[in-house]
Amino acid sequence: MTIRLVALVALGLGLAAGERFPDIDQRTDLLLHRSVLTHGLMTPLLLYAIVHRIDALPVRWFVIGVCLGVAVHLAFDLFPRGWRGYALVSLPVYGWLPALVSIVWIAVSGAVCLYLGARLARGWLEAVVFLVGIAGVFAYAAQGEHALWRPLASVAVATALVGLVAVFVRLRSAD
């Protein structure tokens, strides 16, 4: 089995884990739904901090998958039927955050997750893998969702912005 095939499997596992991870808060009595600890950038940021210097392709592709999966999950969570109740982000001990804070947290976290995934991608092949990963996890997550076009637009805009920022950062570091 080649290293790229193993990496592709790792990417798929990361996409699935990232897309499902935020809702782990529903399976515990410790956290309210849409906890700031699960519905945000904290876990992808922690994984990025651990592996960003690791050259092992499967490890990086797994974390890219997690970042993309969380970002797409958050894109759908950005468009609930209404910003009240369980649609709001919850902060342990404090409770539900206001709608505007919840919207900003989810939007910024989704963009940061995409950025972290982009930072882990190296070269054109991995950039293509990044884009195919986004498309794949979006298509999977869209099944049964009431909103489609607004999450798709938010992922597309955020991906374009992240791409521009990544190119700018790489050009600046080449100087």
C-alpha positions as CSV (number, residue, x, y, z in Angstrom):
1,M,0.0,0.0,0.0
2,T,1.6,3.3,-1.0
3,I,1.9,6.2,1.3
4,R,-0.5,8.3,-0.8
5,L,-3.2,5.7,-0.5
6,V,-2.7,5.6,3.2
7,A,-2.8,9.4,3.3
8,L,-6.1,9.3,1.2
9,V,-7.7,7.0,3.7
10,A,-6.4,9.2,6.6
11,L,-8.0,12.2,4.8
12,G,-11.3,10.4,4.5
13,L,-11.2,9.5,8.2
14,G,-10.3,13.1,9.1
15,L,-13.2,14.5,7.0
16,A,-15.7,12.2,8.6
17,A,-14.3,12.8,12.1
18,G,-14.3,16.6,11.6
19,E,-17.8,16.7,10.2
20,R,-19.2,14.7,13.1
21,F,-17.0,16.0,15.9
22,P,-18.8,19.3,16.8
23,D,-22.0,17.4,17.7
24,I,-20.2,15.2,20.2
25,D,-21.5,17.7,22.8
26,Q,-25.0,16.2,22.3
27,R,-23.7,12.9,23.6
28,T,-22.5,14.2,27.0
29,D,-24.2,15.7,30.0
30,L,-21.1,17.9,30.5
31,L,-21.7,20.3,27.6
32,L,-24.7,22.0,26.1
33,H,-25.3,21.7,22.4
34,R,-23.1,24.0,20.2
35,S,-20.6,24.3,23.0
36,V,-17.8,26.7,22.3
37,L,-15.4,23.8,23.0
38,T,-16.8,21.7,20.1
39,H,-18.4,24.1,17.7
40,G,-15.3,26.2,16.9
41,L,-11.7,26.4,16.1
42,M,-10.2,25.0,19.3
43,T,-9.8,21.3,18.4
44,P,-8.5,22.0,14.8
45,L,-6.1,24.6,16.2
46,L,-4.8,22.2,18.8
47,L,-4.3,19.5,16.1
48,Y,-2.6,22.0,13.8
49,A,-0.3,23.1,16.6
50,I,0.7,19.4,17.2
51,V,1.3,18.4,13.6
52,H,2.1,21.5,11.5
53,R,5.8,20.6,11.4
54,I,5.3,16.9,10.9
55,D,6.2,15.6,7.4
56,A,4.2,12.4,7.7
57,L,1.7,12.7,4.8
58,P,-1.1,10.6,6.4
59,V,-0.9,12.6,9.7
60,R,-1.1,16.0,7.9
61,W,-3.9,14.8,5.6
62,F,-5.9,13.5,8.6
63,V,-5.7,16.9,10.2
64,I,-6.5,18.7,7.0
65,G,-9.6,16.5,6.8
66,V,-10.6,17.3,10.4
67,C,-10.1,21.0,9.7
68,L,-12.3,20.8,6.5
69,G,-14.9,18.7,8.2
70,V,-15.3,21.1,11.1
71,A,-15.4,24.1,8.7
72,V,-18.2,22.5,6.6
73,H,-20.1,21.5,9.7
74,L,-19.9,25.1,11.0
75,A,-21.0,26.4,7.5
76,F,-24.3,24.6,7.9
77,D,-24.6,25.6,11.6
78,L,-24.2,29.2,10.5
79,F,-27.7,29.1,8.9
80,P,-30.2,27.7,11.4
81,R,-33.9,28.2,11.1
82,G,-33.6,30.9,13.8
83,W,-30.9,32.2,16.1
84,R,-32.4,31.1,19.4
85,G,-32.3,28.2,21.8
86,Y,-30.0,25.4,20.6
87,A,-28.8,27.4,17.6
88,L,-26.8,29.6,19.9
89,V,-23.3,28.8,21.0
90,S,-23.0,27.8,24.6
91,L,-20.1,28.7,26.9
92,P,-19.6,26.3,29.8
93,V,-20.6,27.7,33.2
94,Y,-22.0,30.9,31.5
95,G,-24.7,29.5,29.3
96,W,-25.9,30.6,25.9
97,L,-24.1,33.4,24.1
98,P,-26.1,36.2,22.3
99,A,-27.0,35.6,18.7
100,L,-24.5,38.1,17.2
101,V,-21.6,36.5,19.3
102,S,-22.7,33.0,18.2
103,I,-22.8,34.1,14.5
104,V,-19.3,35.7,14.7
105,W,-17.8,32.7,16.6
106,I,-19.1,30.2,14.1
107,A,-18.2,32.2,11.0
108,V,-14.7,33.1,12.2
109,S,-14.1,29.5,13.5
110,G,-15.1,28.1,10.1
111,A,-12.7,30.5,8.3
112,V,-9.9,29.7,10.6
113,C,-10.4,25.9,10.2
114,L,-10.2,26.4,6.4
115,Y,-7.0,28.5,6.8
116,L,-5.4,25.9,9.1
117,G,-6.2,23.1,6.5
118,A,-4.7,25.3,3.8
119,R,-1.6,25.9,5.8
120,L,-1.1,22.2,6.1
121,A,-1.4,21.6,2.4
122,R,2.0,21.5,0.6
123,G,2.3,21.9,-3.1
124,W,-0.3,21.8,-5.9
125,L,-1.3,18.2,-5.4
126,E,-2.2,18.8,-1.8
127,A,-4.0,22.0,-2.8
128,V,-6.2,19.9,-5.2
129,V,-6.7,17.4,-2.4
130,F,-7.8,20.3,-0.1
131,L,-10.4,21.5,-2.7
132,V,-11.7,18.0,-3.5
133,G,-11.9,17.3,0.3
134,I,-14.0,20.4,0.8
135,A,-16.3,19.4,-2.1
136,G,-16.6,15.8,-0.8
137,V,-17.4,16.6,2.8
138,F,-19.8,19.4,1.7
139,A,-21.7,16.9,-0.5
140,Y,-21.8,14.4,2.4
141,A,-22.9,17.0,5.0
142,A,-25.6,18.5,2.7
143,Q,-27.7,15.3,2.8
144,G,-30.8,16.1,4.8
145,E,-29.9,19.7,5.5
146,H,-32.6,22.4,5.0
147,A,-30.2,25.0,3.9
148,L,-27.8,24.4,1.0
149,W,-27.0,27.6,-1.0
150,R,-26.0,29.9,1.8
151,P,-23.6,27.3,3.4
152,L,-22.2,26.6,0.0
153,A,-21.7,30.3,-0.7
154,S,-20.1,30.8,2.7
155,V,-17.7,27.9,2.2
156,A,-16.9,29.1,-1.4
157,V,-16.2,32.7,-0.2
158,A,-14.2,31.6,2.8
159,T,-12.2,29.2,0.7
160,A,-11.4,31.9,-1.9
161,L,-10.3,34.3,0.9
162,V,-8.2,31.7,2.6
163,G,-6.6,30.9,-0.8
164,L,-5.8,34.6,-1.3
165,V,-4.4,34.9,2.2
166,A,-2.3,31.7,1.8
167,V,-0.9,32.9,-1.5
168,F,-0.1,36.3,0.0
169,V,1.6,34.8,3.1
170,R,3.7,32.5,0.9
171,L,4.7,35.4,-1.4
172,R,5.7,37.5,1.6
173,S,7.8,34.6,3.1
174,A,9.6,34.2,-0.3
175,D,10.9,37.9,-0.1
